[in-house]
Amino acid sequence: MQTTFTPADLRRSVIAVPPLCRDANFKVDAAENAKLIKHIEAGGVNILLYGGNANFYNISLSEYGSVLAQLEEVAAKDTLIVPAIGPFYGTAMDQVEILKGTKFPTAMLLPTLAVSKPEGVREAVLRIVEKLGRPIVLYVKDEGYVNLEVVKSLVNAGAVSWIKYAVVRQDPAVDPLLEAISNEVPRELLVSGIGEQPAIIHWRKFGVQAFTAGCVCVAPNRSQELLLALQAGEYDKAESIRERFLPLEDLRNAYSPIQVLHHAVKLAGIADTGPQLPLLTELDADKQAAIARAAQDALAWSRA
């Protein structure tokens, strides 16, 4: 596993956000997670972020250390693994105590609007970073979670390794918050955090130079091709690739990004992700049938 990080690392690879495989008893399944990681790496993608799709929101503190050890053990030496912490302050601080004893170069604080205010997020991040001794990923998922001044102050304090920006807009080209952040914060720190769908618009209009994705877990080489097309300014090619991801992405939008990707990886035959960890649950059979078709088509496309 890669044990260092600089913003330049974000240019080399799509940032995959995979599910976390579990067995029938909800125990984290090392063998199946290894299958999924190797599938992603084989597609040329070697940055993996374990956050929402892995349901780190509901992970238990008692298993946190063993999960980190599993991921570190199976990752290739040049693969960067970024685990999540939180979303709640007490949970994050307890997880940081475990993270301090590992070689993970950064971690991402999961966001919550339920019990947070922008200034409170600032204070939490600063305290987390002080305890961890490393900067963390700031995940801007909702309007009102942080504001421009909080983002700037955390970047200026050296507390932010990079920013995952994932506020969903009806029109991703109209985004005052992203525009303000991109004008005030080094763009090398900005990552489009909503998959392939808005990545091209974020790249061209706001200067974002990297993106996270879930469907990359099914077709990693194709998602990596999209990144390379953007870097080369081949926007028509990038758009044609993006459109091929839409059937699976539309299902994620319709039913649940986390649940659909969890099923998709399993139904495509990539790895057995097992049951959905509560507080989530399984999608019904009809939805799973549609997911299977889209996931299998995407996998076949990746192998064409």
C-alpha positions in Angstrom: 0.0 0.0 0.0 1.2 3.5 -0.8 2.0 5.3 2.4 2.6 8.8 1.2 0.3 11.4 -0.5 0.6 14.6 -2.4 -2.1 16.3 -4.6 -0.2 15.2 -7.7 -1.3 11.6 -6.9 -4.8 12.6 -7.8 -3.9 13.1 -11.4 -2.8 9.5 -12.1 -6.0 7.6 -11.4 -9.8 7.8 -11.1 -10.6 7.6 -7.4 -12.7 4.4 -6.9 -15.3 4.4 -4.1 -16.0 0.7 -3.7 -18.4 -1.2 -1.6 -17.1 -3.3 1.3 -17.8 -7.1 1.0 -19.3 -8.9 3.9 -20.3 -12.5 4.5 -23.7 -13.8 5.4 -23.0 -12.9 9.1 -22.0 -9.3 8.2 -18.3 -10.1 8.9 -16.0 -8.3 6.6 -14.9 -10.8 3.9 -11.2 -10.4 3.2 -11.1 -12.8 0.2 -14.0 -11.1 -1.6 -12.6 -7.6 -0.9 -9.3 -8.8 -2.3 -11.1 -9.9 -5.5 -12.7 -6.5 -5.9 -9.5 -4.6 -5.2 -7.6 -6.7 -7.7 -10.3 -6.1 -10.3 -10.1 -2.4 -9.9 -6.3 -2.4 -9.9 -6.3 -4.5 -13.1 -8.2 -1.7 -14.8 -5.4 0.8 -14.1 -7.1 2.4 -11.1 -5.1 2.5 -8.0 -6.7 5.0 -5.6 -9.5 3.6 -3.5 -11.7 5.6 -1.1 -13.7 3.6 1.4 -16.5 5.9 2.4 -20.2 6.0 1.7 -20.4 3.1 -0.8 -18.6 1.0 1.7 -21.1 2.1 4.3 -18.4 3.3 6.7 -21.2 5.3 8.2 -22.4 2.2 10.0 -19.1 0.4 10.6 -18.5 -0.7 14.2 -15.5 0.6 16.1 -14.7 -2.9 17.2 -14.0 -4.0 13.6 -12.4 -0.8 12.4 -8.8 -1.8 13.0 -9.2 -5.3 11.4 -10.9 -3.7 8.3 -7.9 -1.3 7.9 -5.5 -4.2 8.3 -7.3 -6.2 5.6 -7.3 -3.4 3.1 -3.6 -2.5 3.8 -2.6 -6.2 3.3 -4.3 -6.8 0.0 -3.6 -3.5 -1.8 -0.7 -3.3 -4.3 2.4 -1.3 -3.2 1.4 1.6 -5.4 -2.3 1.6 -4.5 -3.4 4.5 -2.3 -6.2 3.5 0.2 -8.2 6.2 1.9 -10.5 5.1 4.7 -13.3 7.1 6.1 -13.9 8.2 9.7 -17.0 9.6 11.4 -19.4 11.1 10.6 -19.9 12.0 14.2 -17.1 13.7 16.2 -16.8 11.2 19.0 -16.7 8.3 16.5 -14.1 10.0 14.4 -11.8 10.7 17.3 -12.0 7.1 18.5 -11.2 5.9 14.9 -8.3 8.4 14.7 -6.8 6.7 17.8 -6.7 3.5 15.7 -5.6 5.2 12.5 -2.6 6.8 14.3 -1.0 3.3 14.5 -1.3 2.7 10.8 0.5 3.9 7.6 -2.6 5.3 5.9 -1.4 8.8 4.7 -4.9 10.4 4.9 -8.5 9.7 5.8 -11.9 11.2 4.9 -14.3 12.7 7.4 -17.8 11.6 6.4 -20.3 14.5 6.5 -23.5 14.9 8.4 -26.0 17.8 8.4 -28.0 16.4 11.3 -25.8 17.7 14.1 -23.3 20.0 12.5 -22.7 23.7 11.7 -19.9 25.1 9.5 -17.9 26.5 12.3 -18.3 23.2 14.2 -17.0 21.3 11.3 -14.0 23.6 11.2 -13.3 22.9 14.9 -13.8 19.2 14.4 -11.4 18.9 11.5 -8.7 20.9 13.2 -8.9 18.7 16.3 -9.0 15.5 14.3 -5.9 16.6 12.3 -4.1 17.6 15.4 -4.7 14.2 16.9 -4.0 12.2 13.7 -0.9 14.2 12.8 -2.0 14.1 9.1 -4.3 16.2 6.9 -7.6 14.7 6.0 -10.1 14.7 3.1 -12.9 17.2 3.4 -16.1 15.8 2.0 -18.5 18.6 0.9 -21.7 16.7 0.2 -24.5 19.1 1.1 -25.1 22.8 0.9 -24.7 24.3 4.4 -22.3 21.7 5.7 -19.4 24.1 5.3 -19.0 27.5 3.6 -16.3 29.1 1.6 -14.6 30.7 4.6 -14.4 27.4 6.5 -13.0 25.6 3.4 -10.4 28.4 2.9 -9.3 28.4 6.6 -8.9 24.7 6.7 -6.8 24.6 3.5 -4.7 27.5 4.7 -4.1 25.7 8.0 -2.8 22.7 6.1 -5.6 20.5 7.4 -6.9 19.3 4.1 -5.2 16.8 1.8 -8.0 17.2 -0.8 -11.6 18.1 -1.2 -14.3 15.7 -2.4 -17.0 18.0 -3.7 -20.3 16.2 -4.2 -23.2 18.7 -3.8 -25.8 17.5 -6.3 -27.3 20.3 -8.5 -30.1 20.1 -11.0 -27.7 21.6 -13.5 -24.1 20.8 -12.5 -22.8 23.8 -14.5 -24.7 26.1 -12.1 -23.0 25.7 -8.8 -22.1 28.9 -6.9 -20.4 27.1 -4.0 -18.1 25.1 -6.3 -17.4 28.2 -8.3 -16.5 30.1 -5.2 -14.3 27.3 -3.9 -12.5 26.8 -7.2 -11.7 30.5 -7.4 -10.3 30.7 -3.8 -8.7 27.3 -3.2 -5.9 25.6 -5.2 -7.7 23.6 -7.9 -5.2 20.7 -7.5 -7.0 19.9 -4.2 -10.5 19.8 -5.8 -12.0 16.4 -6.7 -15.4 16.0 -8.4 -17.2 13.6 -6.1 -20.3 12.5 -7.8 -19.1 9.9 -10.3 -18.7 10.1 -14.1 -22.0 12.0 -14.6 -20.9 15.6 -13.8 -17.1 15.0 -14.1 -16.8 16.6 -17.5 -18.7 19.7 -16.6 -16.8 20.1 -13.3 -13.6 19.6 -15.2 -14.3 22.1 -18.0 -16.1 24.8 -16.1 -14.6 24.8 -12.6 -11.1 23.4 -13.3 -11.5 20.3 -11.2 -8.7 17.9 -12.2 -9.8 14.6 -10.7 -13.0 12.6 -9.9 -14.3 9.9 -7.7 -16.6 7.1 -9.1 -18.6 4.1 -8.0 -19.3 2.5 -11.4 -15.5 2.4 -11.9 -15.7 -0.7 -9.7 -17.5 -2.5 -12.5 -15.6 -1.0 -15.5 -12.4 0.5 -14.1 -10.5 0.6 -17.4 -13.3 2.6 -19.1 -13.5 5.1 -16.3 -9.7 5.5 -16.4 -10.1 6.1 -20.2 -12.5 8.9 -19.4 -9.9 10.5 -17.1 -7.2 10.2 -19.7 -9.5 11.7 -22.4 -10.2 14.7 -20.1 -6.5 15.2 -19.5 -5.9 15.1 -23.2 -8.7 17.6 -23.9 -10.6 14.9 -25.9 -14.0 16.0 -24.6 -16.1 14.2 -27.3 -14.4 11.0 -26.5 -14.9 11.6 -22.8 -18.6 12.3 -23.3 -19.1 9.1 -25.3 -17.5 7.1 -22.4 -19.6 8.9 -19.9 -22.8 8.0 -21.7 -22.0 4.3 -21.5 -22.1 4.6 -17.7 -25.5 6.1 -17.7 -27.7 3.0 -17.5 -26.1 1.9 -14.2 -25.8 5.5 -12.9 -29.5 6.1 -13.6 -30.4 3.1 -11.5 -28.1 4.5 -8.7 -29.9 7.8 -8.9 -33.3 6.2 -8.9 -32.9 3.7 -6.1 -29.8 4.4 -4.0 -26.1 5.0 -5.0 -24.9 2.8 -2.2 -27.4 -0.1 -2.5 -27.3 -0.3 -6.3 -23.5 -0.4 -6.5 -23.4 -3.0 -3.7 -25.7 -5.3 -5.8 -24.0 -4.4 -9.1 -20.6 -5.7 -8.1 -22.1 -8.9 -6.9 -24.5 -9.4 -9.8 -21.8 -8.7 -12.3 -19.8 -11.6 -10.8 -16.9 -9.4 -9.8 -17.0 -10.2 -6.0 -19.6 -11.3 -3.5 -20.5 -8.2 -1.6 -22.8 -10.1 0.7 -25.8 -8.6 2.5 -26.3 -4.9 2.9 -25.1 -3.7 6.3 -27.9 -2.2 8.4 -29.2 0.5 8.5 -29.5 -0.3 4.8 -31.3 -3.3 3.3 -31.6 -5.3 0.1 -33.4 -3.9 -2.9 -36.3 -6.0 -4.3 -36.0 -8.6 -7.0 -37.2 -6.5 -9.9 -34.7 -3.7 -9.1 -31.9 -6.3 -8.8 -32.8 -7.7 -12.2 -32.4 -4.3 -13.8 -29.2 -3.8 -11.9 -27.8 -7.1 -13.1 -28.5 -6.3 -16.7 -26.8 -2.9 -16.5 -23.8 -4.2 -14.5 -23.2 -7.1 -16.7 -23.4 -4.9 -19.8 -20.9 -2.5 -18.3 -18.6 -5.4 -17.4 -18.8 -6.8 -20.9 -18.1 -3.3 -22.3 -15.0 -3.1 -20.2 -13.8 -6.4 -21.6 -14.5 -5.6 -25.2 
